[in-house]
């Protein structure tokens, strides 16, 4: 279902926003101890993040936004979880960042470890 939200099921789909463009990203969450980018799985069309276990979904979603903000080097308010608020699979939109730039930043972050 989440793949159908993204254009053609692509992980770095283009999105249009009022006042400009952006991207949408399919994210899979694993609960763990630390917040980190686990993998960029382009062939499966998603990225995998690890975020700390939390007592409620809101805290998990906050951790996802904070981690992606750091990894993509964008302000937190440029990110929005638009699907999967209570699930491990989420669609996150990134306002103001083209799909190619999202992909480049994710790959650079994955290479840094």
Secondary structure, DSSP 8 states (H G I E B T S, - for coil): -HHHHSGGG-TEEEEEETTEEEEEEEEEEEEESS-EEEEEETTTTEEEEEEE--SSHHHHHHHHHHHHHHHHT--GGGEEEEE-TTSSEEEEEEET--HHHHHHHHHHHHHH-
